[in-house]
Amino acid sequence: MADIFLSYKREDRDKVRPLVEALQAQGWSVWWDTRIGVGETWDRVIETELAAAKCVVVVWSKVSVESRWVRSEAHEGLERECVIPVIIERVKPPLAFRLVQSTDLTNWRGDASDAEFADVAAGVRRTFQESSATAAIGEYTKAIEIDPKDVDSLLRRGQAHLAKKDYVLAIADFTKAIESTEGSRQFLWSVYRARAQAYEGLGDGDSARADHRAAFEIEWA
């Protein structure tokens, strides 16, 4: 299974090849429907690869915006919040995708050091981090269900929520960890610092400063 599922129209194969090569040069594996084996069912392979990929890079062009397959694959990425849209021709993405920031590669010539590709790579990295955070949340949730007083899992799950910018959920986990009597002073220092970051993300400066003070008092007590 590949890290990235590239959704595009076959007529654009030569145009998207530099993008594939640039992504692979970053150390990522890319599936772009060139590896269908003998006897494999086309739609089943696509479905499997799409579900396994951590990121969907969709390439919008004059032909791909009209493609039912590309739209369906892109919609899957949109639902999973892991879609990275790029534009290789002067077209408007389908309506459902116009609220998602696209990277304009119409003038890109394959140089991985260019700012245009850097934006794509940054989006992929961010999506990978969020995918890892989502998987971690699932594992920590299982641990907490077994032992609701597992404060280390509460902290780790809160940090994973923080990585996804789910600040309210992060604060809830950090607060439960603080309210427990199971944590050491060093542990409480870590939780207060983490909750302060979550409050900052919400724009709650007063609560963030209060948690920073609490962490400072623990550190110097």
C-alpha positions as CSV (number, residue, x, y, z in Angstrom):
1,M,0.0,0.0,0.0
2,A,1.3,3.5,-0.9
3,D,1.5,6.6,1.3
4,I,-0.2,8.8,-1.3
5,F,-3.0,8.1,-3.7
6,L,-2.8,10.3,-6.7
7,S,-6.1,11.0,-8.4
8,Y,-5.9,12.2,-12.0
9,K,-7.2,11.5,-15.5
10,R,-5.1,9.1,-17.6
11,E,-4.9,11.6,-20.4
12,D,-2.7,13.8,-18.0
13,R,-0.2,11.0,-17.2
14,D,2.8,12.8,-18.8
15,K,1.8,16.1,-17.1
16,V,1.6,14.5,-13.6
17,R,4.7,12.3,-13.9
18,P,7.0,15.1,-12.6
19,L,4.7,15.5,-9.6
20,V,4.9,11.8,-8.9
21,E,8.7,11.8,-9.2
22,A,9.0,14.9,-6.9
23,L,6.8,13.2,-4.3
24,Q,8.7,10.0,-4.5
25,A,12.0,12.0,-4.1
26,Q,10.7,13.0,-0.7
27,G,10.7,9.4,0.3
28,W,7.0,8.8,-0.1
29,S,5.4,6.0,-2.1
30,V,2.8,7.1,-4.6
31,W,0.0,5.0,-6.2
32,W,-1.2,6.3,-9.5
33,D,-2.9,3.3,-11.1
34,T,0.1,2.0,-13.0
35,R,0.4,-1.2,-11.0
36,I,-2.8,-3.1,-11.7
37,G,-1.9,-6.8,-11.9
38,V,-3.2,-9.4,-14.2
39,G,-6.6,-10.7,-13.1
40,E,-7.1,-7.9,-10.5
41,T,-10.4,-6.0,-10.6
42,W,-9.8,-2.4,-11.4
43,D,-12.4,-0.8,-9.1
44,R,-11.5,-3.1,-6.2
45,V,-7.8,-2.3,-6.4
46,I,-8.6,1.4,-6.5
47,E,-10.9,1.1,-3.5
48,T,-8.2,-0.8,-1.6
49,E,-5.4,1.6,-2.4
50,L,-7.6,4.7,-1.7
51,A,-8.6,3.4,1.7
52,A,-5.1,2.5,2.7
53,A,-3.4,5.8,1.6
54,K,-2.8,8.4,4.2
55,C,-3.2,11.2,1.7
56,V,-5.1,11.9,-1.5
57,V,-3.5,14.3,-4.0
58,V,-6.0,15.2,-6.6
59,V,-4.9,16.8,-9.8
60,W,-7.4,19.1,-11.4
61,S,-7.2,19.7,-15.2
62,K,-9.6,20.3,-18.0
63,V,-10.3,16.6,-18.3
64,S,-10.2,15.6,-14.7
65,V,-12.8,18.1,-13.5
66,E,-15.2,16.3,-15.8
67,S,-14.2,12.8,-14.6
68,R,-16.7,10.9,-12.4
69,W,-13.8,8.7,-11.1
70,V,-11.6,11.6,-10.1
71,R,-14.5,13.4,-8.4
72,S,-15.3,10.3,-6.4
73,E,-11.7,9.7,-5.3
74,A,-11.3,13.4,-4.4
75,H,-14.6,13.3,-2.4
76,E,-13.3,10.3,-0.4
77,G,-10.2,12.3,0.5
78,L,-12.4,15.3,1.4
79,E,-14.5,13.2,3.7
80,R,-11.4,11.8,5.4
81,E,-9.9,15.3,5.6
82,C,-6.7,14.2,3.8
83,V,-7.1,15.7,0.3
84,I,-4.4,17.9,-1.2
85,P,-5.7,19.5,-4.4
86,V,-3.4,20.8,-7.1
87,I,-4.3,22.6,-10.4
88,I,-2.2,22.0,-13.5
89,E,-4.4,23.9,-16.0
90,R,-6.5,27.0,-15.8
91,V,-9.7,25.4,-14.5
92,K,-12.0,25.8,-11.5
93,P,-12.2,22.8,-9.2
94,P,-15.7,21.2,-8.8
95,L,-17.9,23.3,-6.4
96,A,-17.5,20.9,-3.4
97,F,-13.7,21.5,-3.5
98,R,-13.5,25.3,-3.9
99,L,-13.4,25.8,-0.2
100,V,-10.2,23.7,0.0
101,Q,-7.0,25.5,-0.7
102,S,-5.5,24.3,-3.9
103,T,-1.9,24.8,-5.1
104,D,-1.4,26.2,-8.5
105,L,1.1,24.1,-10.5
106,T,0.2,25.5,-13.9
107,N,3.7,27.1,-14.3
108,W,5.6,24.5,-12.3
109,R,8.3,22.6,-14.3
110,G,9.2,19.8,-12.0
111,D,11.7,21.5,-9.7
112,A,11.2,20.1,-6.2
113,S,12.9,23.2,-4.7
114,D,10.2,25.6,-6.1
115,A,7.8,27.2,-3.7
116,E,4.8,25.7,-5.5
117,F,5.9,22.1,-4.8
118,A,7.0,23.1,-1.3
119,D,3.4,24.0,-0.6
120,V,2.2,20.5,-1.8
121,A,4.9,18.7,0.2
122,A,4.0,20.7,3.3
123,G,0.3,19.8,2.9
124,V,1.2,16.1,2.6
125,R,3.4,16.2,5.7
126,R,0.6,17.9,7.6
127,T,-1.9,15.3,6.5
128,F,0.5,12.5,7.5
129,Q,0.9,14.0,11.0
130,E,-2.9,14.2,11.4
131,S,-3.3,10.7,10.1
132,S,-0.8,9.4,12.7
133,A,-2.6,11.5,15.4
134,T,-5.9,9.9,14.5
135,A,-4.5,6.4,14.7
136,A,-2.9,7.3,18.1
137,I,-6.2,8.6,19.4
138,G,-7.8,5.3,18.7
139,E,-5.1,3.3,20.5
140,Y,-5.1,5.6,23.6
141,T,-8.9,5.5,23.7
142,K,-8.8,1.7,24.0
143,A,-6.3,2.0,26.8
144,I,-8.5,4.6,28.6
145,E,-11.6,2.4,28.2
146,I,-9.7,-0.4,30.0
147,D,-8.4,1.9,32.7
148,P,-10.1,5.3,33.0
149,K,-7.3,6.4,35.4
150,D,-4.6,5.8,32.9
151,V,-3.3,9.3,33.1
152,D,-0.4,8.8,30.7
153,S,-2.9,7.7,27.9
154,L,-5.0,10.7,28.8
155,L,-2.0,13.0,28.3
156,R,-1.0,11.3,25.0
157,R,-4.5,11.3,23.6
158,G,-4.8,15.0,24.5
159,Q,-1.5,15.7,22.7
160,A,-2.8,13.8,19.7
161,H,-5.9,16.0,19.7
162,L,-3.7,19.0,20.1
163,A,-1.7,18.0,17.0
164,K,-5.0,17.9,15.1
165,K,-6.0,21.3,16.5
166,D,-9.0,19.7,18.2
167,Y,-8.4,22.0,21.2
168,V,-11.7,21.4,23.1
169,L,-11.1,17.6,23.1
170,A,-7.4,18.2,24.1
171,I,-8.4,20.4,27.0
172,A,-11.0,17.8,28.2
173,D,-8.3,15.1,28.3
174,F,-5.7,17.3,29.9
175,T,-8.2,18.4,32.6
176,K,-9.1,14.8,33.4
177,A,-5.4,14.0,33.8
178,I,-4.9,17.0,36.1
179,E,-7.9,16.1,38.2
180,S,-6.4,12.6,38.8
181,T,-4.2,12.0,41.8
182,E,-2.1,9.4,39.9
183,G,0.4,11.8,38.2
184,S,3.8,12.9,39.5
185,R,4.8,16.5,39.8
186,Q,6.8,16.2,36.5
187,F,3.7,14.7,34.9
188,L,1.5,17.6,36.1
189,W,4.0,20.1,34.8
190,S,3.8,18.5,31.4
191,V,0.0,18.5,31.4
192,Y,-0.4,22.1,32.5
193,R,2.1,23.1,29.7
194,A,0.1,21.1,27.1
195,R,-3.2,22.5,28.3
196,A,-1.8,26.0,28.1
197,Q,-1.0,25.4,24.4
198,A,-4.6,24.2,23.8
199,Y,-6.0,27.3,25.4
200,E,-3.7,29.4,23.3
201,G,-5.0,27.6,20.2
202,L,-8.6,28.5,21.3
203,G,-7.5,32.1,21.9
204,D,-8.2,31.9,25.6
205,G,-5.2,33.9,26.8
206,D,-6.4,34.1,30.5
207,S,-6.7,30.3,30.9
208,A,-3.4,29.8,29.0
209,R,-1.5,32.2,31.4
210,A,-3.1,30.5,34.4
211,D,-1.8,27.1,33.3
212,H,1.7,28.5,32.5
213,R,1.7,29.9,36.1
214,A,0.7,26.6,37.5
215,A,3.5,24.8,35.6
216,F,6.0,27.5,36.8
217,E,4.9,27.0,40.4
218,I,5.3,23.2,40.1
219,E,8.8,23.6,38.5
220,W,10.1,26.0,41.2
221,A,8.3,24.7,44.3
